[in-house]
Amino acid sequence: MSALVSLGAAVPPITGPSALVTAVLLGLVFGFLLHRGGVACHAVIVNQFRFSDFTVLKIMLTAIVVGGIGVLALNSAGLANYHIKAANLLGVVLGGGVFGIGMVVLGYCPGTAIAAAAGGSVHALAGLAGALLGGVLYAFSFPWISAKILPIGALGKVRLPDVTGVPAWVWFAGLAIGAVVIFRLIERHERSSSS
């Protein structure tokens, strides 16, 4: 771990124009990977909700586990810090519901919609226009949301390890084990569906 910490001290943060170039390059790589993974395809996402194609679930679980363990390792090595957002439970439930409905209706999430639009999908462009409109409406209604919705179930800036007293590595180990179990169940379902 100490080698990682000293490496972190030797690597300066990316700032200025270099940060913009890095962000664009990483965005291009991310979009390319979304296309290669098949999740920029409307049918793949819609079929996830029909329980006939689990590509989206597999990719999301992999990203969550790898990203979570990566952030835990970087934080433990002193190379990254957690930036915890406030846990406003009603806001999260309502926002998640709107997000889910939008994803089911459009057949894309925001990231895959951008990738699909870049690939020439006209209905993804329409969905992005709707997302921009929703963002504007949210911005204008934020004072009301901040006063009426966000205080309900507001827990502050907490994480599961803080609330439960269970160490972060145990949560991430459980997440990884849960992902493996879900992958096995998906494999079993796919085998039984194909036979």
PAPA-636737 format. One record per atom (N, C-alpha, C): x, y, z; residue in three letters. Coordinates in steps of 0.02 Angstrom, whole numbers, plus 32768, in hexadecimal, padded with zeros to 4 digits. Atoms other than C-alpha are relative to their C-alpha. Layout:
BEGIN
XYZAla/...
***
This chain:
BEGIN
80297FC48000Met/800080008000Met/802B803F8000Met/7FD87FC47FFCSer/808C807A8028Ser/801C80137FBCSer/7FE97FF18044Ala/80CD806A7F75Ala/7FCB80267FD9Ala/80367FDD8023Leu/802380A07F36Leu/7FF980478019Leu/80067FBD7FE4Val/801E81347FADVal/8037802C7FE5Val/7FC97FD7801ASer/80CA816F7F75Ser/7FF7800D7FB6Ser/800F7FF58047Leu/809581577EC0Leu/7FCD80387FF8Leu/80337FCC8003Gly/7FFE81C37EE1Gly/801D8045800DGly/7FE07FBF7FF2Ala/806B824D7F29Ala/802980177FC5Ala/7FD57FEE8038Ala/80DA82487E8EAla/7FD880137FC2Ala/80297FF3803BVal/804A82547E12Val/7FD5803E800EVal/80287FC47FF3Pro/800483067E09Pro/7FBA7FF87FE3Pro/80458004801BPro/7F49831D7DEEPro/7FFD801E7FBAPro/80097FE58044Ile/7F0E833D7D3DIle/7FD3803D8006Ile/80267FC27FFCThr/7ED383F17D2EThr/800480257FBDThr/7FFE7FD4803AGly/7EB184777CABGly/7FEC7FDD7FC0Gly/8011801E8041Pro/7EAA844B7BF1Pro/800D7FB57FFEPro/7FF280487FFFSer/7EF783A07C15Ser/7FC47FD9801DSer/803A80207FE2Ala/7E5F83767C81Ala/7FC87FFA7FCDAla/803480028034Leu/7DEA83A27BF1Leu/800F7FCC7FCCLeu/7FEC80318033Val/7E4B833A7B74Val/7FF87FB9801CVal/800780427FE0Thr/7E5182A87BEFThr/7FB67FED8005Thr/8048800E7FFAAla/7D9582B67C0DAla/7FE27FEC7FBCAla/801A80108043Val/7D7082B57B52Val/80187FBB7FEBVal/7FE580418013Leu/7DE282207B34Leu/7FDE7FC78028Leu/802280347FD8Leu/7D9681BE7BC5Leu/7FB77FF97FEBLeu/804580038018Gly/7CE781EB7B86Gly/7FFB7FD97FBFGly/7FFF8026803FLeu/7D1381A97AD9Leu/80097FB5800DLeu/7FF480477FEFVal/7D5581077B24Val/7FC17FE3801FVal/803D80187FE0Phe/7CB980F77B91Phe/7FC97FF47FCDPhe/803280088035Gly/7C4681127AFBGly/800F7FC47FD4Gly/7FEB80398028Phe/7CAA80947A95Phe/7FF07FBF8024Phe/800D803D7FDALeu/7C9C80147B20Leu/7FB57FF28007Leu/804880097FFELeu/7BE080327B2FLeu/7FE77FE07FBFLeu/8013801D8040His/7BCF800E7A75His/80177FB87FFAHis/7FE480448005Arg/7C407F757A7DArg/7FDA7FD0802EArg/8024802A7FD0Gly/7BE17F347B15Gly/7FB77FF47FEBGly/8044800A8018Gly/7B3C7F447AB7Gly/7FCC80298024Gly/80337FDD7FD9Val/7AE87FB77B34Val/7FED80447FE3Val/80177FC58024Ala/7ADA80477AB9Ala/7FC97FEC7FCEAla/8035801B802CCys/7A597FDA7A60Cys/7FBE7FFF8026Cys/80417FFA7FE1His/79A480007A89His/7FE37FBB8014His/801D80427FF4Ala/796F7F497A7BAla/80207FDD803CAla/7FDE80207FC8Val/79F27F0F7AF9Val/7FE5801A8042Val/80197FE27FC1Ile/79B57F887B7EIle/7FB77FED800CIle/804680127FF9Val/78FD7F677B5DVal/7FF97FB78014Val/800480487FF0Asn/791B7EAB7B63Asn/80197FF08046Asn/7FEE80097FB9Gln/796E7EC07C0EGln/7FC08004802AGln/803E7FF97FDAPhe/78C57EFB7C4EPhe/7FCE7FC97FF1Phe/802A803A8011Arg/78737E677BF7Arg/801E7FBF801BArg/7FDB80397FE5Phe/78EF7DF27C4FPhe/80137FCD7FCBPhe/7FEB802E8035Ser/79277DAB7BAASer/8048800D7FEASer/7FBB7FF18010Asp/79D47DFD7B9AAsp/801E8022803EAsp/7FE47FE77FC1Phe/7A407E1A7C35Phe/804280237FF6Phe/7FC17FDD800EThr/7ACF7E777BE0Thr/8008803E802CThr/7FFC7FC27FD8Val/7AA67F1A7C3AVal/80107FF08049Val/7FF480137FBALeu/7A9F7EC77CE5Leu/80477FE7800ALeu/7FBC801A7FFALys/7B437E6C7CC7Lys/803380397FFELys/7FD07FC88006Ile/7B9D7F0B7C90Ile/7FFC802D803DIle/80077FD47FC6Met/7B557F737D1EMet/801D7FE0803FMet/7FE480227FC4Leu/7B807EF27DA4Leu/804C7FFF7FFDLeu/7FB780018007Thr/7C307EE17D60Thr/801D8045800EThr/7FE77FBC7FF6Ala/7C477F9E7D5CAla/7FFB80158049Ala/80097FED7FB9Ile/7C027FB47E0DIle/80347FDD802CIle/7FD080267FD7Val/7C707F2B7E57Val/804780187FF4Val/7FBB7FEB8010Val/7D107F5D7DFBVal/800B80488016Val/7FF97FBA7FECGly/7CF280177E17Gly/80018008804BGly/80037FFB7FB7Gly/7CC380007ECEGly/80407FE88021Gly/7FC3801B7FE3Ile/7D597F947EF6Ile/803B802D7FEEIle/7FCA7FD18015Gly/7DC9800A7E92Gly/8001803E802AGly/80037FC47FD6Val/7D8C80A27EF2Val/80157FF08048Val/7FEC80147FBCLeu/7D9F80457F97Leu/804C7FF98004Leu/7FB780098000Ala/7E5380167F6AAla/802380447FFAAla/7FE17FBE8008Leu/7E7D80C77F30Leu/7FF980298040Leu/800B7FDA7FC2Asn/7E3081137FCDAsn/802D7FE58038Asn/7FD6801F7FCCSer/7E8B8097803DSer/804980117FF7Ser/7FBA7FF0800EAla/7F2F80C17FE7Ala/800D804B8004Ala/7FF77FB87FFCGly/7F12817C7FFBGly/800380227FBCGly/7FFE7FE48044Leu/7F0381977F3FLeu/7FBF80217FEBLeu/80417FE38010Ala/7E4D81CC7F42Ala/7FDB800D8041Ala/802A7FF27FC6Asn/7DCE82147FBAAsn/7FB77FF47FECAsn/80488006800CTyr/7D1681EC7FCATyr/7FE180467FFFTyr/80287FC28002His/7CA4827B7F97His/7FB77FEA8009His/8040801D7FEEIle/7C0582487FEFIle/7FC880337FF7Ile/803B7FD68007Lys/7B6082917FB9Lys/7FCF7FF18039Lys/803180097FCBAla/7AD782AB8038Ala/7FCC7FCB7FECAla/80328034800BAla/7A6182168048Ala/7FBB801D8010Ala/80447FE67FFAAsn/79B58264802BAsn/7FD17FCB7FE4Asn/8022803D8016Leu/794981C98025Leu/7FC4800C7FD3Leu/803A7FF4802BLeu/78A882117FDDLeu/801780197FBCLeu/7FE67FE78040Gly/790A826F7F58Gly/801E7FC87FD6Gly/7FE180398024Val/796A81D17F2AVal/7FC97FD27FE4Val/8036802B8017Val/78CA81697F1FVal/7FDB801F7FC5Val/80247FDE8037Leu/786F81EA7EB4Leu/802C80077FC2Leu/7FD17FFA8039Gly/7908820B7E47Gly/800C7FBE7FDEGly/7FF78043801CGly/792581517E30Gly/7FC37FE97FDAGly/803E80128023Gly/786F81397E01Gly/7FFA80247FBDGly/80037FDA803FVal/787581C47D7EVal/80347FE57FCFVal/7FCB801C802APhe/791A817F7D3CPhe/7FEA7FBD7FE2Phe/801680428018Gly/78D280CE7D31Gly/7FC980047FCCGly/80367FF78031Ile/783481067CD9Ile/801B80197FBEIle/7FE17FE5803DGly/789A816C7C5EGly/80277FCC7FDAGly/7FD880348020Met/790D80D97C3DMet/7FD47FCC7FDEMet/802E8031801DVal/787C80627C1EVal/7FDE801E7FC1Val/80247FE08038Val/781F80DE7BACVal/8030800C7FC6Val/7FD17FEF8036Leu/78B981177B4ALeu/80277FC37FE8Leu/7FD680398012Gly/791B80757B4EGly/804A800F8006Gly/7FBA7FED7FF4Tyr/79BC80CD7B81Tyr/800680218044Tyr/7FF07FD67FC8Cys/7A0D81147C1BCys/8026803C7FE3Cys/7FDF7FC5801EPro/7A6481BE7C08Pro/80417FEF7FDBPro/7FC080108021Gly/7B0F81747BE0Gly/7FF77FD97FBFGly/800B8026803DThr/7ACF80F57B63Thr/7FDA80287FCCThr/80237FD58030Ala/7A5D81787B15Ala/8032802C7FDAAla/7FCD7FD88021Ile/7AF481E67AF1Ile/80277FD57FCFIle/7FDC802D802CAla/7B5281517AA9Ala/7FD67FEE7FC3Ala/802C80128038Ala/7ABC81207A3FAla/7FF6803B7FD1Ala/80077FC48029Ala/7AA481D47A03Ala/803E800B7FD6Ala/7FC27FF98025Ala/7B5B81DA79D2Ala/80057FCC7FC8Ala/800280338034Gly/7B3B813B7970Gly/7FC9800B7FCCGly/80317FEF8032Gly/7AAC818E7911Gly/7FB77FF38012Gly/8044800E7FECSer/7A1181607975Ser/7FD880408009Ser/80297FC47FFDVal/798B81E4795AVal/7FD580018040Val/802980007FC4His/791B81AA79E9His/802A800B803FHis/7FD47FF07FC7Ala/79B181B37A5FAla/800A804B8004Ala/7FFB7FB68000Leu/79C5826A7A2ALeu/7FC1801F801FLeu/803F7FE87FE3Ala/790E82867A55Ala/80007FF6804CAla/7FFB800D7FB8Gly/792C82367AFFGly/802F80308023Gly/7FD17FD07FE3Leu/79C282A67B1ELeu/7FE280458005Leu/80237FC07FFCAla/7958833E7AF5Ala/7FD18001803CAla/802B80067FC6Gly/78DB83017B76Gly/802780038041Gly/7FD67FFE7FC4Ala/796782E87BF4Ala/80178048800EAla/7FEC7FBA7FF6Leu/79A4839A7BD8Leu/7FC6802A801ALeu/803C7FDD7FE8Leu/78F383DC7BEELeu/7FF37FEF8049Leu/800980157FBAGly/78E283767C8EGly/80338020802EGly/7FCC7FDF7FD8Gly/798783BD7CCDGly/7FF18049800CGly/80127FB97FF9Val/794D846F7CADVal/7FC580078031Val/803A7FFD7FD2Leu/78A6844E7D05Leu/80167FF28048Leu/7FE680107FBETyr/790384007D97Tyr/8025803D801ETyr/7FDB7FC67FE8Ala/797684977DA4Ala/7FD180388017Ala/802F7FCC7FEEPhe/78E485107DA7Phe/7FD67FEE803DPhe/802980157FC8Ser/788484A87E26Ser/802A7FED803DSer/7FD580167FC9Phe/791B84857E95Phe/7FF280228043Phe/800F7FE27FBEPro/78F085077F1BPro/7FC57FDD8023Pro/803A80237FE3Trp/784784B07F35Trp/80147FBA8015Trp/7FE980447FF0Ile/789684027F2EIle/802C8000803EIle/7FD37FFA7FC7Ser/791C84397FA8Ser/7FDB800B8041Ser/80267FF17FC3Ala/789A84788023Ala/7FCF7FC98012Ala/8038802E7FF2Lys/781283F38011Lys/80127FB67FFBLys/7FF38048800CIle/7861834F7FD6Ile/80417FE98021Ile/7FBE80177FE7Leu/791A83478006Leu/80047FF8804CLeu/7FFC800B7FB7Pro/78FE835C80C2Pro/7FE07FBE8018Pro/8023803C7FEAIle/788F82C080C8Ile/802F7FC47FF8Ile/7FD280398001Gly/78FC822C80F6Gly/804880157FF6Gly/7FBB7FE88009Ala/799A829780F4Ala/802D7FE38037Ala/7FD3801F7FD0Leu/7A2682348146Leu/804480248004Leu/7FC07FDE8002Gly/7AB582AA811CGly/80327FD97FD6Gly/7FCB80208027Lys/7B5B827880D0Lys/80197FC38025Lys/7FED803F7FDFVal/7B6681C4810AVal/80097FCA7FCCVal/7FF7803C8029Arg/7B9D811E80C1Arg/7FE87FC58028Arg/8016803C7FDDLeu/7B63806F80ECLeu/80307FEC8039Leu/7FD480117FC8Pro/7C02804D8152Pro/7FF6802E803DPro/800B7FD17FC9Asp/7BDD80EA81BAAsp/7FC07FEE8026Asp/8042800D7FE2Val/7B2780BA81D9Val/7FFF7FBD8025Val/800480447FE4Thr/7B43800181FCThr/803A7FED802DThr/7FC580147FDBGly/7BF17FFD8247Gly/80257FC67FE1Gly/7FDF80378025Val/7C1F7F7481CAVal/8034801F7FD2Val/7FCB7FE28029Pro/7CC77F998175Pro/7FF080007FB5Pro/800D7FF98048Ala/7CC57FD280BFAla/80147FC17FD9Ala/7FE9803A8027Trp/7D297F3B8084Trp/7FCE7FC68005Trp/803380357FF9Val/7CA17EC780C9Val/7FC6800E7FD1Val/80357FEE802ETrp/7C1D7F268066Trp/80137FF07FB8Trp/7FEB800E8044Phe/7C847F197FC7Phe/80097FB67FF3Phe/7FFB80498007Ala/7CA97E617FE5Ala/7FBB7FE27FF6Ala/804680178007Gly/7BEE7E447FFBGly/7FE580127FBBGly/80167FEB8043Leu/7BCE7EA67F5BLeu/801D7FD17FCBLeu/7FE0802C8031Ala/7C4B7E3B7EFBAla/7FE17FBA8003Ala/801F80427FF9Ile/7C027D997F41Ile/7FB980017FE4Ile/80447FF9801CGly/7B527DD57F19Gly/800080027FB5Gly/7FFB7FFD8049Ala/7B887DFD7E67Ala/800D7FBB7FE2Ala/7FF180438018Val/7BD17D4F7E51Val/7FC17FD48003Val/803E80277FFAVal/7B2E7D017E90Val/7FCF80147FC9Val/802F7FE88035Ile/7AC77D6E7E19Ile/80177FE87FBCIle/7FE680198040Phe/7B3A7D3F7D87Phe/7FEF7FB67FF7Phe/801180488003Arg/7B207C867DB0Arg/7FB67FF67FF2Arg/80498006800CLeu/7A637C9C7DB7Leu/7FEF80137FB8Leu/800D7FEC8045Ile/7A667CF77D10Ile/80157FC87FD0Ile/7FE88037802BGlu/7ACE7C6B7CC2Glu/7FCD7FC68002Glu/803180377FFAArg/7A537BE97D04Arg/7FC080127FDAArg/803D7FEA8024His/79BE7C4E7CC2His/800A7FFD7FB5His/7FF280008049Glu/7A107C637C16Glu/80047FB97FE5Glu/7FFC80468016Arg/7A367BA97C0CArg/7FBC7FE17FFCArg/8043801E8001Ser/79857B787C3ASer/7FD4801F7FCASer/80287FDF8034Ser/793C7BF87BC0Ser/80147FE87FBASer/7FE980158042Ser/79A77BBA7B2FSer/7FF27FB77FF2Ser/800C8048800BSer/797D7B027B4ASer/7FB67FF17FFASer/
***
